[in-house]
Amino acid sequence: MAKEVFLAVRVSKDLADQIEASQKAAGEANRGKAVRRLIERGLNNPYLSEREADRLDQLLWETRQIGNNLNQIAKRINTHGNLKDFQLEDLSALAGKLGQASQVIRNLLDNAE
């Protein structure tokens, strides 16, 4: 690919050290090539802000909790063969929460692209 545009940027010492470490790890002798590779990698991967990543972590935790609850319900059905009315309501509420969490995760990932 032809390189037609020259960009000059200032970076912190820490970032320069990270770029150099990445360059060495990749075995690249050319710093410009290493920076271009890092930029292309970043542009091709979705980015989540810290707030979005925290929300995603929270949703994943909630999803695991819902999974645990569903496993408990399945165990009860397998052991006792039936569910009481209040347990069906709980199951319905869990399914609703899981649907909401899935939609929020989809929105976060769609907005990150």
C-alpha positions in Angstrom: 0.0 0.0 0.0 1.4 3.4 -1.0 2.2 5.7 1.9 1.0 9.2 0.7 0.3 11.1 3.9 2.9 12.0 6.6 1.7 12.2 10.2 3.8 13.5 13.0 2.6 12.9 16.6 4.0 13.4 20.0 3.7 10.6 22.5 4.6 10.2 26.2 7.8 8.4 27.2 5.7 5.5 28.4 3.9 5.1 25.1 7.2 5.4 23.2 8.6 2.6 25.4 5.5 0.4 24.7 5.8 1.0 20.9 9.5 0.1 21.1 8.7 -3.1 23.1 6.1 -4.0 20.5 8.5 -3.3 17.7 11.1 -5.6 19.3 8.6 -8.3 20.1 7.5 -8.3 16.4 11.1 -8.3 15.2 10.6 -5.2 13.2 13.6 -3.0 12.5 11.5 -0.1 11.2 9.7 2.0 13.9 7.3 3.4 11.3 6.2 -0.1 10.2 5.6 -1.0 13.9 3.5 2.1 14.5 1.5 1.5 11.3 0.9 -2.1 12.4 -0.3 -1.0 15.8 -2.6 1.7 14.3 -4.1 -0.9 11.8 -4.6 -3.4 14.6 -6.4 -0.7 16.7 -8.6 0.4 13.8 -9.6 -3.2 13.0 -10.6 -4.0 16.6 -13.6 -2.6 18.4 -12.8 -0.2 21.2 -14.8 0.1 24.4 -14.4 3.1 26.7 -13.6 2.4 30.3 -17.2 3.1 31.2 -18.5 0.7 28.5 -16.0 -2.0 29.6 -17.1 -1.6 33.2 -20.8 -1.9 32.2 -19.9 -5.0 30.1 -18.1 -6.6 33.0 -21.2 -5.9 35.2 -23.5 -7.4 32.6 -21.3 -10.5 32.2 -21.4 -11.0 36.0 -25.2 -10.6 36.0 -25.4 -13.1 33.1 -23.3 -15.6 35.0 -25.6 -15.2 38.0 -28.7 -15.8 35.9 -27.0 -18.9 34.5 -26.4 -20.1 38.0 -30.1 -19.5 38.9 -31.2 -21.4 35.8 -29.0 -24.3 36.7 -30.5 -24.4 40.1 -34.0 -24.4 38.6 -33.0 -27.2 36.1 -31.6 -29.3 39.0 -34.9 -28.9 41.0 -36.9 -29.9 37.9 -34.7 -33.0 37.4 -34.8 -33.9 41.1 -38.5 -33.2 41.8 -40.1 -33.4 38.4 -42.0 -30.1 38.6 -41.9 -26.4 39.4 -44.2 -24.4 41.7 -46.0 -21.3 40.4 -43.6 -18.9 42.1 -40.6 -20.7 40.5 -42.2 -20.2 37.1 -42.5 -16.5 37.8 -38.8 -16.4 38.8 -37.8 -18.2 35.6 -39.8 -15.8 33.6 -38.2 -12.8 35.4 -34.7 -14.3 34.8 -35.4 -14.8 31.1 -36.5 -11.1 30.9 -33.3 -10.0 32.6 -31.2 -12.1 30.3 -32.9 -10.6 27.2 -32.2 -7.1 28.5 -28.6 -7.9 29.3 -28.1 -9.4 25.8 -29.5 -6.3 24.2 -27.2 -4.0 26.2 -24.2 -6.1 25.3 -25.2 -6.0 21.6 -25.6 -2.2 21.8 -22.2 -1.8 23.4 -20.5 -3.9 20.8 -22.3 -2.3 17.9 -21.3 1.2 19.2 -17.7 0.1 19.6 -17.3 -0.7 15.9 
